[in-house]
Amino acid sequence: MLVEVADRNFTDDIALFVEGYAQRALGFLKGVRPRSEDGSFRLEIAQGALPTDRQMGEAIYWGIRVRFPGIERIDVALIYDREELGRQAAPIRKYREERRLRVEAMTEENTEELCVCLECRPFSLVHTCVVKPGREPMYGSRTYASIKAAALFDSADVPWRRPSERGLPLRSVIPKGRVLDSTRGEYERSNDAYARMTNGKLWRVALHSIREHPHTSCGCFQAIAFWIGEVEGIGIMLRGSKATAPDGRTWEILANQAGGKQAPGLTGVSMRYIRSPSFLKGDGGLANTVWMDSALRDKLADVIGARQRVATEIEAPDLESLHRFTGR
């Protein structure tokens, strides 16, 4: 099954994301279940449910077209001839491997675009999500590539609009512009976007710091990072945690302090972002993380340094015990 797309904005990361839509679209056919595992793809077809070539081609085409109506041209070909498949296989495998390597090599430094998303605005006031490779959205269900694809190719129709926001795009792709602070992740154009998207309520954002002008938070972040000034370190709490931070704050308190606004000292974060080398690098990053709830520390055991002392509610239920544990 060969899908070809003609559009100057259809980049490698978008292609990798949209390919998943093409595969899953076949599942809309009765009796067909697509499977993609370990780099291989197969179709499981129920007895007596073999779809026609036309049905399979249309399922793939419309699975992409309905989700991304802005793509200029989509062609779908089903190839059965073994000789033709033999000719196509090697260059396609080479393209896919090269594409994977190019996407994995994308970083904040070598990518000149920022994506801005307002999709959580109905319940998060002035929240303005700015994402880049290495700074993935805090809610986990979307990625830089998915927001970029939606910004460039999705429908511009939005079912909701506050009267004050009718002229604002739901998603957009903008150049990052001049770098104001590479460590804290402050860019000229992301500041401009915050000012424009919040009607001047906010005008600065640091993508990798929580102490001053942190990224705003939605209401569905996977975890929340907060600054513990008493030890000059970062704390992180997993969504819905029953733990209490050393300073006495619970999940409900932290989430309400952050949700829907810019709150100096804390911001929502995703698991992907915590694992990123860029994670709050303006505040010392994961190496300066001094406290996590125990459930989160278990999930991140593979990325926490063997010699790094990260306390949980067990070792440090209060600030006094956190001082002793960290030696700060």
C-alpha positions as CSV (number, residue, x, y, z in Angstrom):
1,M,0.0,0.0,0.0
2,L,1.8,3.1,-1.2
3,V,0.5,6.6,-0.2
4,E,2.0,9.6,-1.9
5,V,1.4,13.1,-0.8
6,A,2.2,16.3,-2.8
7,D,2.4,19.4,-0.5
8,R,5.4,21.6,0.2
9,N,4.6,21.7,3.9
10,F,4.4,18.0,4.3
11,T,7.6,17.4,6.3
12,D,9.2,14.2,7.6
13,D,7.7,14.4,11.2
14,I,4.2,15.1,9.8
15,A,4.6,12.1,7.3
16,L,5.5,9.8,10.2
17,F,2.4,11.0,12.2
18,V,0.0,10.9,9.2
19,E,1.2,7.4,8.3
20,G,-0.4,6.1,11.4
21,Y,-3.8,7.6,10.3
22,A,-3.4,5.8,6.9
23,Q,-2.9,2.5,8.7
24,R,-5.7,2.9,11.2
25,A,-8.2,4.0,8.6
26,L,-8.3,0.4,7.3
27,G,-9.9,-0.6,10.6
28,F,-13.1,1.2,9.5
29,L,-13.7,-1.6,7.0
30,K,-16.0,-4.3,8.2
31,G,-14.0,-7.4,9.4
32,V,-10.6,-5.7,9.0
33,R,-8.1,-5.1,11.7
34,P,-4.7,-3.4,10.9
35,R,-1.7,-4.3,13.0
36,S,1.6,-2.5,13.2
37,E,4.3,-4.1,15.4
38,D,8.1,-4.0,15.4
39,G,8.3,-2.2,12.1
40,S,6.0,-4.6,10.2
41,F,2.4,-4.1,9.1
42,R,-0.3,-6.7,8.5
43,L,-4.0,-6.9,8.1
44,E,-6.2,-9.4,9.9
45,I,-9.3,-10.1,7.8
46,A,-12.3,-12.0,9.1
47,Q,-13.5,-14.9,7.0
48,G,-15.8,-13.8,4.2
49,A,-14.9,-10.1,4.8
50,L,-12.3,-9.5,2.2
51,P,-12.6,-5.9,1.0
52,T,-12.1,-4.8,-2.6
53,D,-9.2,-2.8,-3.8
54,R,-11.4,0.2,-4.2
55,Q,-12.7,-0.1,-0.6
56,M,-9.2,-0.3,0.8
57,G,-7.9,2.6,-1.3
58,E,-10.8,4.8,-0.4
59,A,-10.5,3.9,3.3
60,I,-6.9,5.1,3.3
61,Y,-7.6,8.1,1.2
62,W,-10.6,9.4,3.2
63,G,-9.0,8.4,6.5
64,I,-6.3,11.0,5.7
65,R,-8.4,13.5,3.8
66,V,-11.2,13.9,6.4
67,R,-8.7,14.4,9.2
68,F,-6.4,16.7,7.2
69,P,-8.5,18.4,4.5
70,G,-5.7,21.0,3.8
71,I,-3.3,18.5,2.2
72,E,-3.0,19.5,-1.4
73,R,-2.9,16.0,-3.1
74,I,-3.1,12.4,-1.9
75,D,-2.6,9.3,-4.1
76,V,-3.1,5.7,-2.9
77,A,-1.8,2.7,-4.8
78,L,-2.2,-1.0,-4.0
79,I,0.6,-3.1,-5.5
80,Y,0.3,-6.8,-5.9
81,D,2.9,-7.5,-8.6
82,R,5.9,-9.2,-6.8
83,E,8.5,-7.8,-9.3
84,E,7.2,-4.3,-8.8
85,L,7.1,-4.8,-5.0
86,G,10.7,-6.0,-5.2
87,R,11.7,-2.8,-7.0
88,Q,9.9,-0.6,-4.6
89,A,10.8,-2.3,-1.3
90,A,14.5,-1.3,-1.0
91,P,14.2,2.4,-1.7
92,I,11.1,2.7,0.5
93,R,12.8,0.9,3.4
94,K,15.8,3.3,2.9
95,Y,13.5,6.3,2.9
96,R,11.7,5.2,6.0
97,E,15.0,4.7,7.9
98,E,16.4,8.0,6.8
99,R,13.1,9.7,7.7
100,R,13.2,8.1,11.2
101,L,16.8,9.3,11.7
102,R,15.9,12.8,10.6
103,V,12.9,13.1,12.9
104,E,14.9,11.7,15.9
105,A,17.6,14.3,15.2
106,M,15.2,17.2,15.5
107,T,16.0,19.4,18.4
108,E,14.9,22.8,19.7
109,E,18.2,24.2,18.5
110,N,18.0,22.9,14.9
111,T,14.3,23.5,14.4
112,E,13.3,27.0,13.4
113,E,9.6,26.7,14.0
114,L,7.4,26.9,17.1
115,C,3.8,25.5,17.2
116,V,1.2,27.4,19.2
117,C,-2.1,25.7,20.3
118,L,-5.2,27.1,22.0
119,E,-7.2,24.0,22.0
120,C,-7.6,23.9,25.8
121,R,-8.9,27.5,26.1
122,P,-12.5,26.5,26.8
123,F,-11.4,25.4,30.3
124,S,-8.0,27.1,30.8
125,L,-8.4,30.8,30.5
126,V,-5.2,32.3,29.0
127,H,-3.3,29.0,28.5
128,T,-1.2,29.2,25.4
129,C,0.7,26.0,24.5
130,V,4.1,26.5,22.8
131,V,5.7,23.3,21.6
132,K,8.9,22.3,19.9
133,P,11.0,19.1,19.6
134,G,12.1,18.4,23.1
135,R,9.3,20.5,24.6
136,E,6.3,18.4,24.0
137,P,2.8,19.3,25.1
138,M,2.0,18.8,28.8
139,Y,-1.1,16.7,28.3
140,G,0.7,13.7,26.7
141,S,-2.0,12.8,24.1
142,R,-0.5,15.2,21.5
143,T,3.0,15.8,20.1
144,Y,4.9,18.5,18.3
145,A,4.2,16.7,15.0
146,S,0.5,16.2,15.7
147,I,0.0,19.9,16.5
148,K,2.1,21.0,13.5
149,A,0.1,18.7,11.2
150,A,-3.2,20.1,12.6
151,A,-2.0,23.7,12.3
152,L,-1.0,23.2,8.6
153,F,-3.6,20.8,7.3
154,D,-6.6,20.6,9.6
155,S,-9.9,22.4,9.2
156,A,-9.9,26.0,10.4
157,D,-13.5,25.6,11.7
158,V,-13.7,25.7,15.5
159,P,-16.9,24.8,17.3
160,W,-16.2,27.2,20.2
161,R,-15.1,30.8,20.3
162,R,-15.0,33.3,23.1
163,P,-16.1,36.7,21.6
164,S,-12.7,38.1,22.5
165,E,-10.9,35.2,20.7
166,R,-12.7,35.0,17.4
167,G,-9.7,36.3,15.4
168,L,-7.2,33.9,17.0
169,P,-6.1,30.7,15.2
170,L,-6.7,27.5,17.1
171,R,-3.2,26.2,16.1
172,S,-0.4,28.0,14.3
173,V,3.2,27.5,13.2
174,I,5.5,30.4,13.6
175,P,9.3,31.0,13.3
176,K,11.0,31.1,16.7
177,G,12.8,34.3,15.9
178,R,15.6,35.8,17.9
179,V,16.9,33.7,20.8
180,L,16.6,35.8,24.0
181,D,17.7,33.2,26.5
182,S,18.8,29.7,25.2
183,T,19.0,28.1,28.6
184,R,15.6,29.3,29.9
185,G,14.0,28.8,26.4
186,E,12.9,32.3,25.8
187,Y,12.3,33.4,22.1
188,E,11.2,36.7,20.6
189,R,8.4,35.1,18.7
190,S,7.0,33.0,21.5
191,N,6.8,36.1,23.6
192,D,5.0,37.8,20.7
193,A,2.6,34.9,20.5
194,Y,1.8,35.1,24.2
195,A,1.0,38.8,23.9
196,R,-1.2,38.3,20.8
197,M,-3.0,35.1,22.0
198,T,-3.8,36.6,25.4
199,N,-4.7,40.1,24.3
200,G,-1.8,41.5,26.2
201,K,-2.5,39.7,29.5
202,L,0.8,37.9,29.2
203,W,3.9,38.9,27.3
204,R,6.8,36.7,28.3
205,V,7.3,32.9,28.5
206,A,10.3,30.8,29.4
207,L,9.8,27.3,27.9
208,H,12.4,25.7,30.3
209,S,12.1,27.5,33.6
210,I,9.4,27.7,36.3
211,R,10.8,30.5,38.5
212,E,9.9,33.5,36.3
213,H,7.4,33.7,33.4
214,P,6.9,29.9,33.2
215,H,4.8,28.2,30.5
216,T,1.1,28.4,31.3
217,S,-0.8,25.3,32.3
218,C,-3.9,23.7,30.9
219,G,-6.1,21.5,33.2
220,C,-5.0,18.1,31.9
221,F,-1.3,18.0,32.4
222,Q,0.3,14.6,33.2
223,A,2.4,15.9,36.0
224,I,3.2,19.3,37.6
225,A,6.7,20.7,38.3
226,F,7.2,23.2,41.1
227,W,10.1,25.1,42.6
228,I,11.1,24.3,46.2
229,G,12.9,27.5,47.2
230,E,14.0,26.2,50.6
231,V,16.4,23.8,48.9
232,E,16.7,25.6,45.5
233,G,15.5,22.5,43.6
234,I,12.6,21.1,41.5
235,G,9.8,18.9,42.7
236,I,7.5,16.9,40.4
237,M,4.1,15.4,41.3
238,L,2.3,12.9,39.1
239,R,-1.3,13.7,38.1
240,G,-3.8,12.6,40.8
241,S,-1.1,11.7,43.3
242,K,-2.2,11.1,46.9
243,A,1.2,12.2,48.2
244,T,1.9,15.5,49.9
245,A,4.9,17.6,48.9
246,P,7.4,18.6,51.6
247,D,6.0,22.1,51.8
248,G,2.5,20.7,52.5
249,R,1.0,21.1,49.1
250,T,-1.2,18.3,47.6
251,W,-2.0,17.6,44.0
252,E,-5.3,19.5,44.3
253,I,-3.5,22.6,45.7
254,L,-0.8,22.5,43.0
255,A,-3.2,21.9,40.1
256,N,-5.5,24.7,41.2
257,Q,-2.5,27.1,41.6
258,A,-1.3,26.3,38.0
259,G,-4.4,25.5,36.0
260,G,-5.3,27.9,33.2
261,K,-2.8,30.6,34.0
262,Q,0.9,31.5,34.2
263,A,1.9,30.8,37.8
264,P,5.5,31.6,38.7
265,G,7.0,28.6,40.5
266,L,5.1,25.9,38.8
267,T,3.9,24.5,35.5
268,G,2.3,21.4,34.0
269,V,4.6,18.9,32.3
270,S,4.3,15.7,30.3
271,M,6.3,12.5,30.8
272,R,7.9,13.0,27.4
273,Y,9.1,16.4,28.5
274,I,10.5,15.2,31.8
275,R,12.6,12.7,29.9
276,S,13.8,15.3,27.4
277,P,17.4,16.8,27.8
278,S,15.7,20.2,27.7
279,F,13.5,19.6,30.8
280,L,13.5,22.8,32.8
281,K,17.2,23.3,32.0
282,G,16.9,26.9,33.1
283,D,16.4,25.6,36.6
284,G,19.0,22.8,36.5
285,G,16.8,20.2,34.9
286,L,16.4,16.6,36.0
287,A,19.8,16.8,37.7
288,N,18.4,19.5,40.1
289,T,15.2,17.6,40.8
290,V,15.1,16.9,44.5
291,W,11.6,15.5,45.1
292,M,9.0,13.3,43.3
293,D,6.1,11.3,44.6
294,S,7.0,7.7,44.8
295,A,4.8,6.5,41.9
296,L,6.5,9.0,39.5
297,R,10.0,8.1,40.7
298,D,9.3,4.5,39.9
299,K,8.2,5.4,36.4
300,L,11.4,7.4,35.9
301,A,13.8,5.0,37.5
302,D,15.6,4.5,34.2
303,V,16.5,8.2,33.7
304,I,17.3,9.2,37.3
305,G,21.0,9.0,37.8
306,A,22.3,6.2,40.0
307,R,23.9,8.7,42.4
308,Q,21.2,11.2,42.3
309,R,19.3,11.7,45.5
310,V,15.6,12.2,44.7
311,A,13.4,12.1,47.7
312,T,9.7,11.0,47.8
313,E,7.0,11.4,50.3
314,I,8.5,8.4,52.2
315,E,12.0,9.9,52.7
316,A,11.0,13.6,52.9
317,P,7.4,14.2,54.0
318,D,8.4,17.7,55.2
319,L,10.9,20.4,54.6
320,E,13.1,19.4,57.5
321,S,13.5,15.9,56.3
322,L,14.1,17.2,52.7
323,H,17.0,19.3,54.0
324,R,18.5,16.3,55.7
325,F,18.0,14.1,52.6
326,T,19.5,16.5,50.1
327,G,22.1,18.0,52.3
328,R,21.0,21.5,51.2
